[in-house]
C-alpha cells in the first residue's frame, strides 16, 4: 500500500516552540545530524522524476505535548503556537518555493497526550489536508458499531482529495473511535468534488468487504479474515447540509402537531397521575376457548376431519408506541426505556444489545454499549446483522399523545375465537401475553420507585372490547378516557375511535396504550 501519510516523532527538542530547532539542525556535520522536519519533507517528495523531486508536500500537522500547548494558551492565549506555525510556513516557502507551484503552505499546531516532554510529532502526505480559513465542509464522516450511536470521524473539504481513516497508533490522517480492525488497516476515502459521490476503499484491499447499505444510508465494512458475524464497522459519509435539512424535517412534525385539533378519542389533555389500587377486588379469571394450535397431534390414521375446531382469528402485537411523557409529568416518570437483545426481542438481560427510549422532555434516544445518543423518527437500527428495528414517526393525528412507534421484527400473536367478545386492558387476562410492558422495569422514575407498571401510562384497566365478525372486528371503547386509533394494514393513520362501536377490517391495526395490535383473519 502506498504511504498516504508520512509520520514521524522528533525528539530531544529543548523548546518545542522553536521553529528553527524543528526545521533544521545547526551546523554542517551530516553524521551527527538528526532528521528534522526539513529533512523529512526533502526525503519524501509529493512527486519526483527519477531521484529528483518535482513537487513537495505543503500541508503539515504539528503535534506538541498537550501540557506545553495548555501552558501556551494560559499564558499567551496561544501566541507561541501561532508564531510557530507562521515561522515554519515561512521557512517551508523559502526552502521549497520552487517545488510548491500554486500550492499554499499551511501548518496546524495541536496538542496530544501521547507525547513526552521535548517530543514533536509531524504528519504530512497525500491524505493530510488543512482547509483554508473560509473553506466550507463538504462531507461529514461518522462511524458506528451498532447503527444507533454515531461518532464523528472527520470532515472532508471540497478541495481535499484523499482521507485515510484508521485507529489509534496507525498512520491514518483521521482516527475513528472504536476502530475494530487494528493499526495496519485503514479506510481510504476519495473525493472528486461536490458533483461526484465519495468513493470508499479499504486497505489492504483484499482483506475487507466494503458494501453500501441503501436502506441504512451507510457502508458496512467487515473483515474477510473473520468468520461470519465478526467485527464490523458502519461508515456514513453525509453532505454537510444534510444535518440541517434533517433538523428542519424534524421540526416540521412538531409544528404540524401544534396545529392539529385533538382526535375524537382524545377526551382530556390533563396529565395522568399514578393512583394507588390497594384494596381493589381480585381479577376474576374467566375460562376462554383454547386456540386451535393447542389441539393434540393427530394419531396414525386420524385427520383433522375427526375434529370440529372453533373458527379462529389472531391478534398480533406488531409494534410498541412510545408516549409523550410530558403529558404524564405528575407520575414522576423520567423515561420509558425498552431494551432489546441480539434477537431484537424485548430483553431481560443486564446488558441489552440496544435500548430505545423517550425521556420526560419527549426526546427519543438510543443506548448501546457505545453510549447514548439522541435520535429521531423515522429511523432504522441494525445493531446485529440481518435484523433491524424500525422506528416510525407518530402520525400528526396521534402526535399529541405519541412520540414514535417501534416495529417488532417478530410479532407476538395470540388466537381468539369468533363470536365471543373479549376485553383488553390492564385488568383483563385476555391477551395478557401481548402486554409486554406490564412491568415496572421499563419505567425510570425520579423517586426510584420500581413498583408501577409501564402500562399505567396510557392504558385503562378496561380499555376496549372486541369481537370477531365476518368483515373484521367490532371495537367498543370501554373507558371514556382511553385513546384508540385505527391504522391501516401499512400502519398509516385512518381515524380515532370514539364511543360508538367501530368496525376494524381484517389486517388493520389498533393503537391502545403502548400497544399496536393487528387484528387478523
C-alpha angles and dihedrals in degrees: 000000000000118000103258094172123038107209132182141157117222115205141191096040108149095199113031090194093058104106095191092053090052096043104048137352117241121249133033102262101125095184095057096039118112116216108259133178097288092050092049092052091047094050094047108045121180092232132006141176110217105318095332119098115231099178135015134205116266106187117076131176114206120197121196131184107285093232091058091049091049092050091050091051092048096047105032104012089248097308094136092052091050092048089049092054093046094047093048090049090053092049090047092052092046097050101035103028093121091055098048102071108181094338118123118229110234130178129187124194118202137161130244134184094218096076127087121224111287094024128116127189120208130193129185136143145101093315097044113095132167115197125230117254094258098034115125124219115257101187137013116212119206133172136208139180096202107024090244105073112048124192121199112243106178145316124250120215127210094252095041108108103183138025125185114201121191146130136291114293095023132110095255125131091222129033120223116211112240093014103181103189105073132247096292095062125075141172116234116205118194119202119195095176138278094303095058129059118247115260120220124203129171122223125247082040099205094049099064141051115220117185134166118236106207093191093057096032094230142094121255114213120192132171113246089207092067127073120257111290094032128131117324138176128205117212126193122193107191129176111250091242093056098082091053091050090048091051090051090050091049091054093050097071090049091053090048090048091057091054097047118097118229114277120248089259093055101094099163137009093201109124115254120245131212107254126196113241096189112146094022116150115267117262112264105229109213125198114245131192114274117248117255088240089066096062116116120265117267118262122228110291094016127109139185087268089079090063132067103202122189113256107266135209128177136229115202132192103223103164144014119228120218111214130219097258091196086078090060103046092130089063091066091233110154097180145350109219124183117199122205129196128218090282087054091242121132104282135219091189121120090229109038121190092241137353125201121196151154125230134212090273090056091249116147117223142175125217127196137150086281092062139262127307136177114249137181137211137285097046142126129220127200107185087160132033122269094012133080140183113224119209113200125196116241114253114256089248089059099035094098088068106022136051101189145329126241111212113218113228089215115035119218113230140193131184123240130190122237120240093033124101117223133187126225121201146096094293097040119100090200110103090357087143088066094055094087093166095058090120138088094229092083094057123078113200131189092232093050093240110160102183106082116091119232087236089073086077109079102342122097124215088250105021103166143332127227140188130191113239134169099277099033135295131322110226121200121184111229100187120050090214095053115107113216126182132191116220123182127236090281093050092254118146116261109164147323115255119231133183098295117092109268130205113224113195121231113275094022127118138240124202117209122160109320094339132098105193126191115209107209134191 
